[in-house]
């Protein structure tokens, strides 16, 4: 059987410069550089899979920690696996749960064997070992699964970072041994804080394990932009050029541009949806805080010119039964129902009415779900557009200029 | 200028028996009997306009009371009116606010002049007269606007019902005088509690005002199914046969069937969305309480055979920019982006993965928005299918049999 996972560098610098590539998985391909929206508990909050597709999302992430506690990895498996659970037939990546244990769980203990902690939901004691993290991810069934790692805080005493690297490496090896599903790819995670020698040792040792992909973890913990760049400068050149590289938890446009410049292919971040839920909209002119009184009677869409459904309108192509009318539909009145009213601009079946900033502000003021939903959708589109710009620029050999254009926009708007 | 509002009876009994008709408005036609989902504060909670279209919704309702208090009718007007505000280009109906004043507002006083009350949002004193209710609805800009009425509780002393009818009639006349927009139709509301003579007097007097449509109000206040049927038996025969008839706040399938049998054309009700938000799903086999433990590992969709997006999958036809790829899209990577993975069943660009009951239960347990969103969408489709069945049956001259089939299902499942 051919390996269902392939990596191709399509353009750019194969080693440690900006590159465009294609990751193939059993559930389709991902064109990189790519953004991975976070679907923590099996859903990108408030955004239906059709809308994810509509805004150009290629791959989503779910959290093993959350799903193993509720509803349980075996329950997800029994429901058909994560693709069925999320109703998402594209590629999915699960993280191993290590990061969440450190950020969310109560009374955790770390031993060489694994992690022991109390569930933040019901206080139950849970043990997470490299083997059980892999077993849980095998049950969940994502395309890409991550090795269990230890993510030290920042700042962190060097001996603790040393121990984190030692365990992360030992655990990656145990994860590799435990991983059985050939239709899932196991990726390793580089730790090492901001210690150059530890980062390098971790990257080299993981590289020697011949894993299917590599992540840089232990960032976005307060270390700041400069340290992030240093970590990437040390780490990326030591990772195999013929494997995808994933920077965990990073999404600020400035960090993304710097990381793509250093050869990173994939990024996950809660920013578009978390900010969306708090009425903060990304635009090319800067962030809009849509609860602000000044938007009360603003009839413009979130970002004029944006092609997301919130800014351009929702299209009436989602008819029940899709393109094929089912017999049920016909029996239930479609034969006699009115033709959709032709829009003066667009023609039959198309609804092209955007939501105004004023309406979206109102939805937030009134506590209506549509506020978070619409701004999350818009922000996701903002991110997929940003990554589309970067991909295109790499392919056309003009990454530096495009990167500068992105940075200028953000510098001007902050 | 031709009247933009027309009513045609297409089949059935024009007087007071089941009939199928077509209401034409400036924003399209409504095939009746039809269900009107409630978008209280300018949104059907959690359901985007594309999804409303997808499940066959033809017309939506918004509440003048809520919108005049927040964000203000003038703000909605300045944002382009209610169609722009809701991003819904189909027909819209607004109620006058009278019912909400009685059910929600604090310290209300009723005089012949109008209603004085305290806003439930900020305690501000608000005056609502027939003239200001029409002005607010003119500003909101719905296709159909309702006369201000007084809705007595049930039970209610006869003198109070008498006074409510007297004021409702006087106010309807004042509303008619105040209403100016020719692109909006003003409908009257029959009150009179469960007093036959008062209901008849109210219906006859309103009929003599030659309004564009007629509602039966003052029901769904605890009077019960038998009283509802009696009210309709008294009232409907006195309403003009060539005008649409609307039963306010009624949606229980048993009540709907009884009302269609008595000549009612339109119904609004919060049931599909309110129940959807509390995890109660309508199915042809009865109500499913999806928080129940027994659904934890249930891999079936909410209702096997249902064609709603939750039960059949979300279709990838909502690409950014719709059918026409914009230049921006192309510049942003579409030329190079991967072909959507062909589904083994459906072909290019189609995602046909339903959500399982187990996944939906999990979303409710975890407090994720997708729970309310998915069950609301399903329930709305359940209602549009039910109404489609009734329309079809009337057109084919087999309403009695279909009505009995609907009732048998509900009797068996309750």
Interface residues (C-beta under 8 A of the other chain):
Chain A: X22 X27 X28 X29 X30 X31 X41 X42 X43 X45 X46 X48 X49 X50 X51 X53 X54 X55 X56 X58 X66 X70 X71 X75 X78 X79 X80 X83 X84 X85 X86 X87 X88 X89 X90 X296 X297 X298 X299 X305 X307 X308 X309 X312 X313 X314 X315 X316 X317 X318 X319 X320 X321 X322 X323 X326 X328 X329 X331 X332 X333 X334 X336 X337 X338 X340 X341 X343 X346 X350 X351 X352 X353 X354 X355 X356 X358 X359 X361 X362 X363 X365 X366 X368 X369 X370 X372 X373 X374 X381 X385 X387 X388 X389 X391 X392 X395
Chain B: X22 X27 X28 X29 X30 X31 X41 X42 X43 X45 X46 X48 X49 X50 X51 X53 X54 X55 X56 X58 X66 X70 X71 X75 X78 X79 X80 X83 X84 X85 X86 X87 X88 X89 X90 X296 X297 X298 X299 X305 X307 X308 X309 X312 X313 X314 X315 X316 X317 X318 X319 X320 X321 X322 X323 X326 X328 X329 X331 X332 X333 X334 X336 X337 X338 X340 X341 X343 X346 X350 X351 X352 X353 X354 X355 X356 X358 X359 X361 X362 X363 X365 X366 X368 X369 X370 X372 X373 X374 X381 X385 X387 X388 X389 X391 X392 X395
